Amino acid sequence: MFKNITFLLGILSLNTMAQRTDTVFLKKMMESKPELFSTVLDHPQKHEVQVLYTQINRNKNNKPTFKSFSYNLNAHHYFYPASTVKLAAVIFALEKLNDLKIKGLTVQSTMFTDSSYQGQTKVRQDLTAENGLPSLEHYIKKILLTSDNDAFNRLFEFIGRAEINAKLKKYGLKNSRILNRLAIGDSGEPAKHTNPIRFYNGEQLVYSQPAQYDPKEYPLQLGNTLMGKAYLDSSEHLVNKPFSLENKNAFSVADQQSLMKRLIAPEAYPANERFHLSPSNYKLIYTYMSKLPTESDYPKYDPKEFWPTYAKMLYYGREKDAQLQPDLKIFNKYGDSYGFIIDNAYFKDTKHQVEFFLTAVVQSNEDGIFNDGKYEYETICYPFMKNLGKMIYAYELGRK
């Protein structure tokens, strides 16, 4: 009997170990290419590096299983997530639309945003849309194509801060929070208030949402929220003390990839744990998450400002003259702010039967001053992201 128990415990122990994230493989792989990674790896804490790579293996019924590898992963070591939070907003906005179950209310319905609190702004038109009118669908396109900040803010106002954070918790994203709009200095009490919104089909009002207020705070156990040695304030005056990101959005690397896995491979999850999205919702997200800005007519982008690989940090490193890999599609959401470059991506190469998830963050701020616009994106961050994506893709091409 004792031998049987010992055997069973051994099997359980092996299964537990098999499910743990490997923390050695990525380190050794990057260290084997010092010409590409030594600049960052020699100072991993300085450059705030975190990487999570997940292999996808499918059985004969095409059901996926995952095996993960990490480098320097720490859910409690804060980094500024910038625009990566926008993918959660896209998903939760579509979920809310489906949960409302209002006849005639669709992603194409005209969305008029009003104002009811200090600092709020109204929206009555969107000249980048074919019909000149704002809608959830068009906001989603702009977020996924070029990470439009105003489009995210409008989704944030539609979903409501309380519901956004309840959804994060529902899907097990416990080291994340979304507290405020982006790029308008939104914080404190104004961030708790969201605008009233009305939806129309032509002249017909189909749904009216009153202004919302979320009194809650969303504390997290986070270190590293005070950064650098100084910063420029809103008047561009130098303040000689660390820059505080204590009450900002947070979106851990593991949570970002968890969101992406559930979005890309819903079949890997029980039906009751999947996002409440329709087939057309998935198609909308997949289409514009993988589409290049130069492939879009509405919105129409200037290729000098938004070139083909503009949004594909991993693998292309935002190089303007990068040669496109014709067999590879990258479904991703990137972020860049305060010297941080983040990219959360799903790679798919149908021709070579390659697919994997890769999420990474890296930062460079040599002078230690925040808000001065002086970050080493071109020399440190973009090359790291490009080399990381290319290295994992090359490895996957050779993996059975």
N, C-alpha and C positions, 0 to 999 in steps of 0.2 A: 504493500500500500504506500509506504514511504517513498519507494522508488518511483511509483506512478506519479505521486504528487510532485516530486523533484523534477521529473520529466516534463510535466505540464507547466510548472513554473518556468522551466528553461525555455519552453516554446513561447510562452507569453512574453518572457524577457526579450527573446529574439524578435518577436513581432513588434514590440515597443521600440526596440533599437532601429528596426527597419523603417519605422515611421518618423524617426527623428530627422531633423534637417542636418545634412552633412555640412560641417563647418571647416573642412580641410581642403576639399577638392578645388574650390574656386581660388583659394589663396595660392595653392601650388600651381594652378594653371596660369594665374597672372604673374607669379614669380618666375615662371619659366620664360616669360617674355619681358625682361627688364627694360628693353629698349622702348617698349610701349607703356609700361605701367609703373616703372620705378619712381617717377616724379611724384605720383600720388601715393603709392604703397609705402614709400619711405616716411611718409607723414600722414597715415590714415586718419588719425584723430583731427589733425589740423584741417584736412580736406573733407571731414565729415562723411567719409565714404561708407555706404551701406549697399549691399548687393544681394538680391534674391533671384535665383535661377531655378526654374521648375521644368523638369522633363515631363513629357506627355507620352504615355504608352497606352495603346489601344488593344483590346482583345478582339477575338474573331467577330464579336457582335458590335464592334466599334465603340464600346464603352471605354472611356478614358480613366486611367489612374495616374497619379502624380508622384513624382519623386523630386524633392527639393534640396538645393545646395545654397548655402549662404556665406557671406563674408561680412564680418563686423556688424551683424544685425543686432539692433537694440531698440525695441519698441519704446523705451523710456528716454532715449537720447534724442532730444528734440531737433528737428530741422524744419525750416519753413516750407510747407508743401506747395505754396503758390497755386498755379492753375490746375494741379492734379485733382483738386477737390471737385472740379467741374464735371468729371465723369459721374460721380455720385449724384450730382444735381440732375444731370440728364436722365439717369435711370429713375430717380425718385419722382421727377416731374411726370414722366410717362406712367409710372405706377399710380400716382395720384389721379391722373386723368382717367385711368381705367377703374380705380376704386370709386370715383364719383358716380359713374354709371348714369350720366346725364345724357338724355337723348339729344343728338345733334352736336354735342360737344366733341370736337376732334382736334388732332394736332394742327390741322389747317385752319381752324376757327380763328378769326381776328381777335387779337389779345390787346385790349386797351388797358394801360396801367395808369392809375390816378395817384394822387398824393394826399396824405392826411397828417403828416408829421414833419417836423423841421428837417430840412435837407433832402427830403424825398423829391423825386422828379417824375414827371408824367411822360408817357409815350403814346403817340397817336399815329405815327407813321414809321415805316422802315424802308427807305429808298433803295436798300440793297436787295429787297425782295422783288420778285417779278411783278407782283400786284401792288407794291409800295406799302404793304401793310404788315404789321408785326404778327407773329404767330409762334406757338411753341415749336413747331417744326423748323421754322427758319432760325429761331434762336439756337436750337440744337445743332443745326448745320454749321452756324458760325462758331459755336464752341468747339466742335470737333474738327473743323477745317483749320482754323487759325487762332483758337483759344480766345475768342472775343470776351472781354470783361463785362461789358454792359449786358450781353446775352446771358451770362451766368447770373448777374444781379437780378435780372427779371425772372429767371427760374427760381432763384432763392426766395424772391418775394411771393411767387406763386405757391411754392411748396410750404413755406413758413419754417422758421428756425426750429421750432419745437418738433415738427414732423421730420425734418431732416435728421436731427440727432436721435430721434426715436427709431428711425430706420437704420441708422448706423448700428445702434444697439441690437436691433432685431436681427441683423445679419452677422452679428458676432464681431463687428469692427469696434472693439472695446478700447482701442488705443487711439481713437480719432474723434474729432469734433469739427463741426463747421459752424462758426459763430457770426460771420459777417460777410458783407458784400466786398468786392475787390476793387482796388485802384481808385477809391473815392474817399479814403481815410475813414472808413466806417468802423466804429468801435463803440463800446459802452452802451448807454441807453438807446441811442438812435438805431443800433444794430438789432435791438430787440423788437423794433417796430417794423412791420412790413406793409406794403402799400395795398390799398383796395384795387381790385382787378375786375374787369368785365370782359366777357367773351361774346362775340357776335358771329352769326352767319348772315352775311349781307347786312340788312337793317334789323334783323331779329336778334334780340338779346337771348342768349341760351344759358348763361350762367353769370352770376354776380357774386364775387367773393369779397367780404368786408375786410377792412384792415385787421391785422393780427398782431398780438403782443405775446412775447415769450419771456416770462419773468425769471426763468431758470438760469443757473450758471452750470457750466459743464467742466468741473475740475478734473484734471488728469495728473497722474504722478509722472512729471517730466523734469528732466535735468537739461542743462544747456540752453535755457531760455534767455539768459543774459549773454550777449555776444559782443566780441570786439572790444575796442578801447574807447571808441567815440562814434558819434553819428551826426549827420546834418538834420536839423529839425525842419519843420514845414516852412520856415523862413530862410532856410539854407544857412543857418548859423551853426557853427561847430559846437557840439556839446561834448565835453571831455569826460564822458562816463559810458559804461557799456550800454549797448542797444538792447532794449527789452522787447521780447516777443512772447511775454508771459500770457497774454490773453488773446492770442491769435488762433487761427485755424490750425489743426493738427491732423495729420494723416500718415500713419506709420507705413513703412515699406511693406510689411507683411499684410496690413489691412488693404493697402492699394492692390496688391496682387490677389488677395482673396476676393475682392470685388471683381477684378478682371476675370478670374477663373470662373466665378459664378455666372458672369455675363457671357463669356465665350463658350463655356462647356456646361450648360444647365443640366444636361443629361447625367452629369456626374453627381448630381445632388437629388435627394428625395423631392418629389413633386411639391410638397408643402414648404420646402426651403428655397425654392427658386424665386426669382423676381417675378412680380405680377406684370409680365409683359406679353403683348400679342406677337404673333409672327411678323406683322408689319412693323412693330416697334423694334424688334431685333434687326430687321432688314434696314431700317432707317439708321440705327446706330452703327451697324457693321459697315454700311455703305460709306458713311461720312467719316468714320474713324479710320478707315483705310484709304480714303480718297485724298489726292494731292490738291493743294489750293489751285493749281493751274488747270485742274480738270473741272472746276466749278464755273458755271455760268451765272448762277444766282445763289450766293453773292459772286460777283466778278472781282477778281483780285489782280492787282498790278504785280506781274512776275518779278519786278525789281524789288518789291517790298516783301512779297510772299512767294518765294521760288518753290520748285517742286518738293525739295526735301526739307523745307522750312520747319515742319512740325515733327520730323523723324530724327530725334536726337540720337537714340541708339541706332547704330549701324552707319548713319550718314553724318552725324556730328554737325548738322546744319551747314554743311559745305555747299556753297552756291553752285559749284561746277561738278558736284558729285555724279558719278556714273550710276544710273539706276540699275539695280539688279532685277532683270525682267521676271524671274521666277518667284520673287519674294514679295509678299504683302505684309505690311506691318500695321496692326491695329493698336493704336496707342493713345495715351493722353500724357502730355509733357507739362512741365512747369519750369519757370525761370524767374527768380527774383532774389534780391539780397545776396547775390553771388552763388545761390544754389541752382543747380540744374538737376531736374528730376525727370525720369521717364518711366512710365508703366506700360509695358508692351506685350503683345502676343504676336509672335512671328509665325507665318505660315507659308510653306513652299510645297504646293501640291505636287509638282513635278517630281520632287525628290522625297516626298512623304516626310517632310520635316515640319514640326510644330513645337513651340515651346513658349514659356512665359519668362520674361526678364524685366525686373524692376530695379532701378538703381538711383542713388543720389550722390552727388559730389559737389563740393563747394570750394571756391577760392576767393579770398579777400586779403591780399598780401599786406595792405596798409592798415587793416583792422578797423577801418572806418566804414560805417554803414550809411546807406542813402546817398553816397557821393557818386554813384554810377560807375565806379572804378572797380571792376572785377575781372579776373583773368579767365573769362569764358573761352576766348579764342585759343589761348595757349595751354590751359589746364583742363577745363571742364569738357568742352566739346570733343577734343581728342580722346579723352578718357572714355566718354560715352560711345564714340565711334568705334574705338578699338575693342571695347568690351562686347558690343553687339556683333562685330565681325568675328571675334574670337569664338563666341558661343555658337554662332551660325555655322562657322567652319567645322567646329567640333560635332555639331548635330548632323552635318552632311556625311560624316564618317561613322556615325553611331547607328548600329543596327536596331 
